[in-house]
Amino acid sequence: MSDNIKLSIEDMNLFYGNFHALHDINMHIPEKEITAFIGPSGCGKSSLLNILTGLDSKYEGRVLYNNENIKDIY
């Protein structure tokens, strides 16, 4: 992985009951780059942002910020 990766999402899945809201999300967000999440209503943008900000911790997979699991940070 490149040294300039600030945030990594690995194999993320999110369920609301039986509803599979986020499916196998994998992405690397570089440092000092602009990143946008776009898509239609109900596609999971807010759910993903809630996870990244620590407001939702009931997901599968890993989110690393500066190579540290955010579940250990929040």
VOGU-989597 format. One record per residue: residue in one letter; x, y, z of N, C-alpha, C in turn. Coordinates in steps of 0.05 Angstrom, whole numbers, always signed. Atoms other than C-alpha are relative to their C-alpha. Example, Ala and Ser with C-alpha at 12.3 -4.5 7.8 and 13.67 -1.06 7.14 Angstrom:
BEGIN
<site code="A" n_u="+18" n_v="-24" n_w="+0" ca_u="+246" ca_v="-90" ca_w="+156" c_u="+18" c_v="+24" c_w="+0"/>
<site code="S" n_u="-16" n_v="-24" n_w="-1" ca_u="+273" ca_v="-21" ca_w="+143" c_u="-15" c_v="+22" c_w="+14"/>
//
This chain:
BEGIN
<site code="M" n_u="+17" n_v="-23" n_w="+0" ca_u="+0" ca_v="+0" ca_w="+0" c_u="+18" c_v="+25" c_w="+0"/>
<site code="S" n_u="-16" n_v="-25" n_w="+3" ca_u="+24" ca_v="+70" ca_w="-16" c_u="+2" c_v="+14" c_w="+27"/>
<site code="D" n_u="-4" n_v="-15" n_w="-25" ca_u="+52" ca_v="+114" ca_w="+39" c_u="-19" c_v="+23" c_w="+4"/>
<site code="N" n_u="+17" n_v="-24" n_w="-3" ca_u="+3" ca_v="+170" ca_w="+25" c_u="-29" c_v="-8" c_w="+5"/>
<site code="I" n_u="+27" n_v="+9" n_w="-6" ca_u="-59" ca_v="+128" ca_w="+42" c_u="-7" c_v="+9" c_w="+29"/>
<site code="K" n_u="+8" n_v="-10" n_w="-26" ca_u="-95" ca_v="+163" ca_w="+100" c_u="-22" c_v="-18" c_w="+13"/>
<site code="L" n_u="+23" n_v="+15" n_w="-9" ca_u="-158" ca_v="+120" ca_w="+105" c_u="-4" c_v="-24" c_w="-18"/>
<site code="S" n_u="+5" n_v="+25" n_w="+15" ca_u="-169" ca_v="+48" ca_w="+84" c_u="-25" c_v="-14" c_w="+10"/>
<site code="I" n_u="+23" n_v="+15" n_w="-6" ca_u="-234" ca_v="+11" ca_w="+82" c_u="+3" c_v="-28" c_w="-12"/>
<site code="E" n_u="-6" n_v="+27" n_w="+9" ca_u="-228" ca_v="-65" ca_w="+77" c_u="-24" c_v="-18" c_w="+6"/>
<site code="D" n_u="+21" n_v="+20" n_w="-3" ca_u="-284" ca_v="-115" ca_w="+65" c_u="-23" c_v="+9" c_w="+18"/>
<site code="M" n_u="+21" n_v="-11" n_w="-18" ca_u="-337" ca_v="-71" ca_w="+98" c_u="-28" c_v="-9" c_w="-10"/>
<site code="N" n_u="+28" n_v="+7" n_w="+4" ca_u="-408" ca_v="-97" ca_w="+103" c_u="-16" c_v="+12" c_w="+23"/>
<site code="L" n_u="+18" n_v="-11" n_w="-20" ca_u="-466" ca_v="-65" ca_w="+141" c_u="-28" c_v="-11" c_w="-4"/>
<site code="F" n_u="+27" n_v="+11" n_w="+0" ca_u="-532" ca_v="-97" ca_w="+158" c_u="-18" c_v="+16" c_w="+19"/>
<site code="Y" n_u="+22" n_v="-10" n_w="-18" ca_u="-596" ca_v="-66" ca_w="+186" c_u="-20" c_v="-23" c_w="+1"/>
<site code="G" n_u="+16" n_v="+24" n_w="-2" ca_u="-630" ca_v="-129" ca_w="+210" c_u="+8" c_v="-19" c_w="-23"/>
<site code="N" n_u="-5" n_v="+17" n_w="+22" ca_u="-636" ca_v="-173" ca_w="+148" c_u="+8" c_v="+16" c_w="-26"/>
<site code="F" n_u="-7" n_v="-16" n_w="+24" ca_u="-623" ca_v="-114" ca_w="+100" c_u="+30" c_v="+5" c_w="-1"/>
<site code="H" n_u="-28" n_v="-3" n_w="+4" ca_u="-553" ca_v="-114" ca_w="+72" c_u="+5" c_v="+27" c_w="-13"/>
<site code="A" n_u="-1" n_v="-28" n_w="+9" ca_u="-540" ca_v="-39" ca_w="+66" c_u="+26" c_v="+6" c_w="-15"/>
<site code="L" n_u="-26" n_v="-5" n_w="+14" ca_u="-465" ca_v="-37" ca_w="+47" c_u="+12" c_v="-27" c_w="-6"/>
<site code="H" n_u="-10" n_v="+26" n_w="+10" ca_u="-435" ca_v="-94" ca_w="+6" c_u="+30" c_v="+1" c_w="-6"/>
<site code="D" n_u="-29" n_v="+4" n_w="+7" ca_u="-360" ca_v="-111" ca_w="+8" c_u="+14" c_v="+25" c_w="-9"/>
<site code="I" n_u="-13" n_v="-26" n_w="+7" ca_u="-334" ca_v="-39" ca_w="+7" c_u="+30" c_v="-2" c_w="+5"/>
<site code="N" n_u="-30" n_v="-2" n_w="-2" ca_u="-259" ca_v="-33" ca_w="-6" c_u="+8" c_v="+26" c_w="-14"/>
<site code="M" n_u="-10" n_v="-24" n_w="+13" ca_u="-226" ca_v="+34" ca_w="-18" c_u="+23" c_v="+11" c_w="+16"/>
<site code="H" n_u="-23" n_v="-14" n_w="-13" ca_u="-163" ca_v="+73" ca_w="-2" c_u="-2" c_v="+29" c_w="-7"/>
<site code="I" n_u="+2" n_v="-29" n_w="+4" ca_u="-167" ca_v="+148" ca_w="+8" c_u="+27" c_v="+12" c_w="+6"/>
<site code="P" n_u="-27" n_v="-11" n_w="-4" ca_u="-101" ca_v="+184" ca_w="-2" c_u="-1" c_v="+26" c_w="+17"/>
<site code="E" n_u="-3" n_v="-24" n_w="-15" ca_u="-77" ca_v="+240" ca_w="+43" c_u="+0" c_v="+24" c_w="-19"/>
<site code="K" n_u="+0" n_v="-26" n_w="+15" ca_u="-89" ca_v="+312" ca_w="+18" c_u="-13" c_v="-2" c_w="-28"/>
<site code="E" n_u="+16" n_v="+2" n_w="+24" ca_u="-138" ca_v="+290" ca_w="-36" c_u="-29" c_v="+5" c_w="+6"/>
<site code="I" n_u="+29" n_v="-4" n_w="-4" ca_u="-211" ca_v="+309" ca_w="-45" c_u="-14" c_v="-25" c_w="-8"/>
<site code="T" n_u="+15" n_v="+24" n_w="+5" ca_u="-258" ca_v="+251" ca_w="-41" c_u="-30" c_v="+6" c_w="+3"/>
<site code="A" n_u="+28" n_v="-5" n_w="-2" ca_u="-333" ca_v="+253" ca_w="-54" c_u="-15" c_v="-27" c_w="-2"/>
<site code="F" n_u="+18" n_v="+23" n_w="+2" ca_u="-387" ca_v="+201" ca_w="-42" c_u="-26" c_v="+10" c_w="-13"/>
<site code="I" n_u="+24" n_v="-8" n_w="+14" ca_u="-442" ca_v="+208" ca_w="-93" c_u="-16" c_v="-24" c_w="-7"/>
<site code="G" n_u="+18" n_v="+21" n_w="+8" ca_u="-502" ca_v="+166" ca_w="-110" c_u="-28" c_v="+7" c_w="+7"/>
<site code="P" n_u="+28" n_v="-6" n_w="-5" ca_u="-577" ca_v="+162" ca_w="-107" c_u="-8" c_v="-3" c_w="+29"/>
<site code="S" n_u="+10" n_v="+2" n_w="-27" ca_u="-618" ca_v="+168" ca_w="-44" c_u="-3" c_v="-30" c_w="+8"/>
<site code="G" n_u="+3" n_v="+27" n_w="-10" ca_u="-615" ca_v="+105" ca_w="-2" c_u="+22" c_v="-19" c_w="-8"/>
<site code="C" n_u="-21" n_v="+18" n_w="+9" ca_u="-550" ca_v="+77" ca_w="-31" c_u="+21" c_v="-5" c_w="+22"/>
<site code="G" n_u="-19" n_v="+5" n_w="-21" ca_u="-511" ca_v="+81" ca_w="+35" c_u="+21" c_v="+21" c_w="+6"/>
<site code="K" n_u="-20" n_v="-21" n_w="-4" ca_u="-472" ca_v="+146" ca_w="+32" c_u="+1" c_v="+9" c_w="+30"/>
<site code="S" n_u="+1" n_v="-9" n_w="-28" ca_u="-495" ca_v="+170" ca_w="+101" c_u="+8" c_v="-23" c_w="+19"/>
<site code="S" n_u="-8" n_v="+23" n_w="-17" ca_u="-486" ca_v="+100" ca_w="+131" c_u="+30" c_v="-2" c_w="+0"/>
<site code="L" n_u="-29" n_v="+2" n_w="+2" ca_u="-414" ca_v="+99" ca_w="+106" c_u="+13" c_v="+23" c_w="+16"/>
<site code="L" n_u="-11" n_v="-23" n_w="-14" ca_u="-401" ca_v="+169" ca_w="+133" c_u="-3" c_v="-3" c_w="+31"/>
<site code="N" n_u="+4" n_v="+5" n_w="-29" ca_u="-431" ca_v="+150" ca_w="+201" c_u="+21" c_v="-20" c_w="+11"/>
<site code="I" n_u="-21" n_v="+18" n_w="-9" ca_u="-381" ca_v="+92" ca_w="+205" c_u="+26" c_v="+14" c_w="+1"/>
<site code="L" n_u="-26" n_v="-13" n_w="+1" ca_u="-322" ca_v="+135" ca_w="+185" c_u="+3" c_v="+21" c_w="+22"/>
<site code="T" n_u="-2" n_v="-20" n_w="-22" ca_u="-339" ca_v="+187" ca_w="+239" c_u="-4" c_v="-13" c_w="+27"/>
<site code="G" n_u="+3" n_v="+13" n_w="-25" ca_u="-350" ca_v="+135" ca_w="+293" c_u="-28" c_v="-1" c_w="+11"/>
<site code="L" n_u="+28" n_v="-1" n_w="-9" ca_u="-425" ca_v="+144" ca_w="+298" c_u="-13" c_v="-28" c_w="-2"/>
<site code="D" n_u="+10" n_v="+28" n_w="+3" ca_u="-438" ca_v="+71" ca_w="+277" c_u="+23" c_v="-19" c_w="+1"/>
<site code="S" n_u="-22" n_v="+19" n_w="-2" ca_u="-394" ca_v="+14" ca_w="+298" c_u="-9" c_v="-29" c_w="-4"/>
<site code="K" n_u="+11" n_v="+27" n_w="+4" ca_u="-439" ca_v="-45" ca_w="+279" c_u="+4" c_v="-9" c_w="-29"/>
<site code="Y" n_u="-6" n_v="+8" n_w="+27" ca_u="-405" ca_v="-63" ca_w="+214" c_u="+20" c_v="-23" c_w="+1"/>
<site code="E" n_u="-20" n_v="+21" n_w="+3" ca_u="-362" ca_v="-120" ca_w="+189" c_u="+22" c_v="+11" c_w="-17"/>
<site code="G" n_u="-23" n_v="-10" n_w="+15" ca_u="-293" ca_v="-108" ca_w="+161" c_u="+18" c_v="+18" c_w="+17"/>
<site code="R" n_u="-19" n_v="-17" n_w="-14" ca_u="-238" ca_v="-59" ca_w="+178" c_u="+0" c_v="+28" c_w="-13"/>
<site code="V" n_u="-5" n_v="-27" n_w="+9" ca_u="-230" ca_v="+16" ca_w="+173" c_u="+25" c_v="+9" c_w="+15"/>
<site code="L" n_u="-26" n_v="-9" n_w="-12" ca_u="-159" ca_v="+41" ca_w="+184" c_u="+4" c_v="+29" c_w="-7"/>
<site code="Y" n_u="-8" n_v="-28" n_w="+3" ca_u="-140" ca_v="+114" ca_w="+195" c_u="+29" c_v="+1" c_w="+10"/>
<site code="N" n_u="-29" n_v="+0" n_w="-7" ca_u="-65" ca_v="+123" ca_w="+194" c_u="+9" c_v="-28" c_w="+9"/>
<site code="N" n_u="-6" n_v="+28" n_w="-6" ca_u="-60" ca_v="+47" ca_w="+196" c_u="-9" c_v="-9" c_w="+27"/>
<site code="E" n_u="+11" n_v="+7" n_w="-26" ca_u="-98" ca_v="+45" ca_w="+262" c_u="-30" c_v="-5" c_w="-3"/>
<site code="N" n_u="+28" n_v="+7" n_w="+1" ca_u="-166" ca_v="+11" ca_w="+268" c_u="-17" c_v="+21" c_w="+14"/>
<site code="I" n_u="+15" n_v="-21" n_w="-13" ca_u="-218" ca_v="+65" ca_w="+281" c_u="-16" c_v="-10" c_w="+24"/>
<site code="K" n_u="+14" n_v="+10" n_w="-24" ca_u="-254" ca_v="+19" ca_w="+330" c_u="+18" c_v="+3" c_w="+25"/>
<site code="D" n_u="-18" n_v="-4" n_w="-22" ca_u="-192" ca_v="+28" ca_w="+374" c_u="+4" c_v="+30" c_w="+6"/>
<site code="I" n_u="-3" n_v="-29" n_w="-4" ca_u="-193" ca_v="+104" ca_w="+365" c_u="-25" c_v="+12" c_w="+14"/>
<site code="Y" n_u="+24" n_v="-12" n_w="-10" ca_u="-266" ca_v="+120" ca_w="+380" c_u="-9" c_v="-12" c_w="+26"/>
//
